[in-house]
Amino acid sequence: MTFDYATAFSRNIGWVTDTEQEQLRHKRVAIAGLGGVGGFHLLTLARLGIGKFSIADLDHFELANFNRQGGAVVSTLGRAKAEVLAEMARDINPEADIEIYPAGVNKDNIERFFEGVDLYVDGLDFFAFDARESVFAHCARRGIPATTVAPLGMSAALLNFLPGGMSFEDYFQVAGRPELDKAVRFLVGLAPAVLHRHYLVDRTRVDLKARRGPSTVMACQLCAGVAATEALKILLGRGKVSAAPHGVQFDGYRNRLAHTWRPGGNRNPLSRIAIALAKRQMGL
């Protein structure tokens, strides 16, 4: 059967207009990191009909990815995540223009990675602090809207960083700090409501020093739905888009939704208290 874009994405029409679907067809979204959330971001946005992507990941699939990562199956063990996910996205839309960066995003290719990009969707590993700081700083300089949706427990925690608004660094205050301090600040800033905290059954599985923590596929897929919805609103310029210091967390396990507002980001007194308490609980 011959592929036809209009037919493939015709069931989107009604929630978007024919004109808007055509606009999405010509938008470019950048995704750095194709692991837990990044792979699902790519596949969800491809099904939305986004026609152009810049994707970056330097990792390969392994058994420990099976519980949560799109593309992680026996037949892809040892294969590059970027290659596998690009193949899957092209199976959804053979016309998709996908630029692959198999070495990840770095100082040598960051300008090229963001060339012509309309939106950045964060898929980097939680502990990829240097790369995340660099990517979000670049977006701020270039006026590229950026969204991050963190999988925490069985929830999705959303933050948008829009041109002219609060930047990633202004919000998280991580520059120049030790890695463990960055981890705590990132964790606190992502979800000030901490809806996921109450049902963690084995706290020994959270070890920031070892760069290790538990994960669920439910959270990753929730994140992809939230991120794609924000992408639709940002790319089409319609619907309310809240930006940092506003945040949203939806927890599927507790069936709770929290809207947070932290003026000053991690400089906010409430955030400073939360950071101090988290450090104490972790023995830092």
Disulfide bonds with the S-S distance in Angstrom:
none
